[in-house]
Amino acid sequence: MSAKKEPETIGFWLPFQGSSAPKMDILTPHKLAVVFLIQEYLSLKKTAEETPQLEFTARDRRKFCLLLLKLIQYPDMAYKDLYGLLTSPVYGIHRAHLEEFEKLMKMLKTVGIEILFDLYTVLEKLVSDNASSYQVGIVGLYLRRVFVTLDKMNFPEFMALYRNSIAYYEKGVRAVQISSSAFSNSESFMKLDAQAVYKPGNSSSKWSTKQAELFVAQQSTLLQNNEMDALKPKEMQTRLNEIIHDHPLYSQAYFLSYMNSVRVRDFFNAVDALHRSFDRNTLNSMALAQDSKEYQYSSLNLAILHAQFNHSEEALASLRECIMLAQENSDKICLQLAHSWLCLLDPSKPHFSEKNIANKELITLVHSISLGIQSLVKSSAATGYTPAKLFEVLLKSDILNCQTSMIDLIANGISERAALWAMYGKNEVSSLCSQLLLNSDLKSLGKTYNGEGICQALCSLVIWLALQGEFHLALIVLKHTRERFPRYPLSKSWMTVDHYISSMQAIFRGEWSDASNACYQLYTLDKHLSLLQRTRLALARLNIKSADLLLRKLLEDDTVEPLNRTRALLLNAHLLTMSKTTTKMEVVNVLNEALAIANKNYLDYEKALVEMHFAHVLLAMKLPHQALKSVRTCLENILANGGIYDRAKVLFLFVKCILAVEQTPANKMAKIGQCVPMLEQAVEHFQKLECYVKVKDVYIFLATFFHEMQMHEERNKYAFKYRQIEEQYPTAREYLDIFF
């Protein structure tokens, strides 16, 4: 959780918490029972070595070691639950081990407090024996802490521990007698139901300091790298409430509560948890007499929180306060992080100092530097920076991430590279980058990465599959993405993709109501994309007035990125083409404006679409040679990188231009043999998308052409196909023969 100790942490940041000695844990009856288990295990192991008749296998030892690890890491539990765990199939211990443990617990009640003094002697011998294997490791540290705690206890505290242990055992034995099969399922131990955890009547702590730190560290890492393995929000909040009850000044627990609230978009509790986190951190700093309180991290996290909820003004205000405080405290890490977020929130400030990249030998700055490089690439791509330079800068980030094994930023770098290729119109290369990331074995300390980069790669593949007409496969990948990233903020990406492809498919099918619902749902996630889809829907329905209003709203917005502005201008050209009151020169002027933006920002695919529309306009102006030249300019790019809808459109237009160039019927008949396979391929693409209006357009064109050529058999063939499609999927005639 500490930004200074763990530079690989992303998303949210905590200041350094100090290096003071932790408060001594309270020794509870459950911890005492665990020590008794260890004591009897050592005794049984020694007996097995001396007595060959006693079978104590390696499997028994392995099961006990796994059990012991769980008991040390997890909080206290009732004796009934502990006993059920000791007899469970997964963690059950050796029968002789269990019998000796039960005998020792009974002796604790019958013999008296001498058992605790004997335990103290055994522990002293273990921790002082240099040859013992328990000098090191988790169990050794656990025994040493218990020994130190016992050593510092006075006699009244010893007696209180003894009485609590007797009550703990008696209550547990009665519960075992009532329900002998309780806790037979080892999975319920992993879930640790709050109702089943032991709660002593005195002020004993259920969560030790180390257990709380381990829980917070594990869940924080899982939230950032693999949320699927993290606890569910409700269950995590229950555990955190228990930890906070036992350790009210533990600020990291409040901060994890803040992260947990953010992923369910609980704004009120998120802000409250964030404030409490830094209130507790301030109290700890005061108790430790530290002068540097590092309040800048509070402002930074508040800015991040506002950014998660799209509160740009509030986020920028918090960032300004963060930068001011960080400068006062000379905190370079916080300044780098604040600058990265500033680049994301304010595209007008994309500058990134090259001297910061030269400081990459400072390991504490590597993560923030890499974040800054990636934000620089994103903001610069939107301003028309040279692609080669951007990929070169991104390569520096990749080298930096690989040298320091920052798995999260490696994945983000690959996904950002895929996004750049898609923006520049190289969709096949973008798809390859996404597949490369998904097939990479991104692991850190045995844990597989499952974060933002993976989500973006999956969403990219969903869109690409939808553009290829593979909606069934796209929905399968989308379902997989939904299962892997069920909650905010990563859920926002796949929800946007879901509504986008739903609106796209509904427009192709002519299902106007479903398309409209998907567009309106998309508005809360991506305003500009929603307006583009609503414009496409209005044009498909021939609602010229509504499309004009939407396009005006979109083009008057100065925050629209060049890619969306170019697409909006293309839709505007379609709108003017459909309108009967506009001239061809007005359409050409709009297309020239779109072409200028595409050239300036290296948007090759959008440039190809503009050229295709130019060809359509030139063909309508009875200039077939210029139209054919224009369509040949864009043909290769669209066929290589476009979706099947655009490929079918350009093939259809290409055939029209080829036939329009030829003047004599004989030449046209010579060309039609080469053109029919292309038109059949276009029909296949349209049918795959269930866009039957365009299928009818192709059949009408072929039937009309063969009618003009006096080829009645071929004319009747395609007229019959048109009739079949019309009977199955009837369409109003006004929707036919529209270039859209």
Disulfide bonds with the S-S distance in Angstrom:
none
